[in-house]
């Protein structure tokens, strides 16, 4: 039986992906590398260093470790500037209500995100209180589809992996959930996320957490 929920951040709770895109594009432009939405899609769910490595590979550019750190820091500075004005209005439809209902139903809730800015974002949108545990890029190092972030989330909730359901919007995240022996509900395009146990367009489709989880377990 499912007792815990693990949420990705970007694209699931808020759409910070647009700010990541603008920051990476700005960096790529300064390095003379072509970077548009098609490339940005390939960065979903992976760490900052792996994202940088992919962008550099696309541009055929080799940098020293010090130069890589410089550009990661610069990208993050730009990103933090963009998200500084975020507020609760940027929470994706149905998410806040779903989280509140899940807590009332006694479900344990954790964040499982590669982002190193998860806590400040949750603070700005006033949802930090909704989580019993935060597992982010400051806690784990392996990128999805490695299941480390979700397995650590389950551990911090005091649950076995099979007692957890992951909410994800990226292929790598869905793969990570399945690799960790967890249920998975994906938010987005069924064509790319069809491996998940269920695909929805928004949390407005599943207003009752208990009912949605029972349906998963019955399949």
C-alpha positions in Angstrom: 0.0 0.0 0.0 1.2 3.5 -0.8 2.0 5.7 2.2 4.4 8.2 0.8 4.6 10.7 -2.1 7.8 12.0 -3.7 7.7 15.1 -5.9 10.1 16.4 -8.4 10.2 20.2 -8.4 10.7 21.7 -11.8 7.7 21.1 -14.0 5.7 19.3 -11.3 5.2 21.9 -8.5 6.3 25.0 -10.4 7.5 25.7 -13.9 11.1 26.9 -13.1 12.2 25.2 -16.3 11.6 28.4 -18.2 14.1 30.2 -15.9 16.7 27.4 -16.3 16.3 27.7 -20.1 16.9 31.4 -20.2 20.0 31.1 -17.9 21.5 28.2 -19.9 20.7 29.9 -23.2 22.5 33.1 -21.9 25.5 31.1 -20.9 25.6 29.1 -24.2 25.3 32.3 -26.2 28.4 33.8 -24.4 30.3 30.6 -25.3 29.0 30.7 -28.9 27.0 27.5 -28.6 23.6 27.0 -30.3 20.9 26.3 -27.6 17.2 26.3 -28.1 14.2 24.5 -26.6 15.1 21.2 -28.3 18.4 21.1 -26.5 16.8 22.3 -23.2 14.4 19.3 -23.2 17.4 17.0 -23.0 18.5 18.7 -19.7 15.3 17.9 -17.8 15.9 16.0 -14.5 19.7 15.9 -14.7 22.3 17.7 -12.5 23.9 21.1 -13.2 27.3 19.6 -14.0 25.8 17.0 -16.4 23.8 19.8 -18.1 26.9 21.9 -18.6 28.8 18.9 -19.9 26.1 18.2 -22.5 26.0 21.9 -23.6 29.8 22.0 -24.0 29.8 18.7 -26.0 27.2 20.1 -28.3 29.5 23.1 -28.9 32.6 21.0 -29.1 34.2 23.0 -26.3 36.6 21.7 -23.7 37.0 23.7 -20.4 39.1 23.2 -17.4 37.5 22.2 -14.1 37.9 25.8 -12.9 36.3 27.2 -16.0 33.4 24.8 -15.7 32.8 25.8 -12.1 32.9 29.5 -13.2 30.1 28.9 -15.8 28.0 26.8 -13.4 28.2 29.6 -10.8 27.4 32.2 -13.4 24.5 30.3 -14.7 23.1 29.8 -11.2 23.6 33.5 -10.4 21.4 34.4 -13.4 18.9 31.7 -12.5 18.6 33.1 -8.9 18.0 36.6 -10.3 15.2 35.2 -12.5 13.5 33.3 -9.7 13.9 36.0 -7.1 10.4 37.4 -7.9 8.6 34.1 -7.8 5.5 33.8 -5.6 2.7 31.4 -4.8 0.9 32.4 -8.0 3.5 30.3 -9.9 2.4 27.0 -8.2 1.1 24.8 -11.0 -2.7 24.2 -11.1 -4.1 21.8 -8.4 -0.7 21.2 -6.7 -1.2 23.1 -3.5 -4.7 21.6 -3.0 -3.4 18.1 -3.7 -0.6 18.5 -1.2 -2.9 19.8 1.5 -5.4 16.9 0.9 -2.6 14.4 1.0 -1.4 15.7 4.3 -4.9 15.5 5.7 -5.2 11.9 4.6 -2.0 11.0 6.5 0.3 10.5 3.6 4.0 11.3 4.1 5.5 13.8 1.5 9.1 14.4 0.3 10.7 16.4 -2.4 13.1 14.6 -4.7 14.8 17.0 -7.0 18.2 17.6 -8.6 17.9 21.3 -8.0 20.3 22.9 -5.5 17.8 25.8 -5.1 14.8 23.7 -4.0 14.5 25.2 -0.5 14.6 28.9 -1.5 12.0 28.2 -4.3 9.7 26.4 -1.9 10.1 29.2 0.6 9.2 31.8 -2.1 6.1 29.9 -3.2 5.2 29.2 0.5 5.1 25.4 0.2 8.1 24.4 2.3 5.8 23.4 5.2 4.1 20.9 3.0 7.1 18.5 2.9 8.3 16.1 5.6 11.6 15.7 3.9 13.7 17.6 1.3 16.2 15.6 -0.9 17.8 17.8 -3.5 21.1 18.4 -5.3 22.8 19.4 -2.0 22.0 16.0 -0.6 22.6 13.5 -3.4 25.0 13.6 -6.3 23.8 11.0 -8.8 21.6 12.3 -11.6 18.3 10.7 -12.7 17.7 8.1 -14.1 19.7 6.9 -11.1 17.1 6.4 -8.4 19.3 7.7 -5.5 17.2 10.9 -4.9 14.0 8.9 -4.6 15.5 6.1 -2.6 16.9 8.6 -0.1 13.5 10.3 0.0 11.8 7.1 0.9 14.4 6.4 3.5 13.9 9.8 5.1 10.1 9.2 5.2 10.7 5.8 6.9 9.2 3.9 4.1 10.1 1.1 1.7 10.4 2.1 -2.0 7.3 0.0 -3.0 5.3 2.1 -0.5 6.0 5.3 -2.4 4.6 7.1 -5.5 6.7 9.5 -7.5 5.4 12.5 -9.4 7.6 13.4 -12.4 7.5 15.3 -15.6 10.8 14.1 -17.2 11.7 10.7 -18.9 14.8 10.4 -16.7 12.7 11.0 -13.6 10.1 8.3 -14.6 13.0 5.9 -15.3 14.5 6.7 -11.9 11.2 6.0 -10.1 10.7 2.7 -11.9 14.4 1.7 -11.2 13.7 2.4 -7.5 10.7 0.0 -7.6 8.2 2.8 -7.0 4.9 3.7 -8.5 5.0 6.7 -10.8 2.5 9.3 -12.0 3.9 11.5 -14.8 2.7 15.0 -15.7 3.0 15.8 -19.4 3.0 14.1 -22.7 2.0 10.4 -22.8 4.2 9.8 -25.9 7.3 10.5 -23.9 6.2 9.5 -20.4 4.3 6.4 -21.2 6.4 4.2 -19.0 4.8 5.7 -15.9 1.9 3.9 -14.3 -0.3 6.8 -15.2 0.1 10.1 -17.1 -1.9 13.2 -16.3 -1.9 16.7 -17.7 -2.3 18.4 -14.3 -3.1 17.7 -10.7 -6.6 18.9 -11.4 -7.3 15.4 -12.8 -6.6 13.8 -9.4 -8.1 16.0 -6.7 -8.3 13.1 -4.2 -4.9 11.6 -3.5 -6.2 8.4 -1.8 -8.5 7.6 -4.7 -5.8 8.2 -7.3 -3.3 5.9 -5.4 -5.9 3.2 -4.9 -6.5 3.2 -8.6 -2.7 2.8 -9.2 -2.5 -0.2 -6.9 -5.5 -1.8 -8.5 -4.0 -1.8 -12.0 
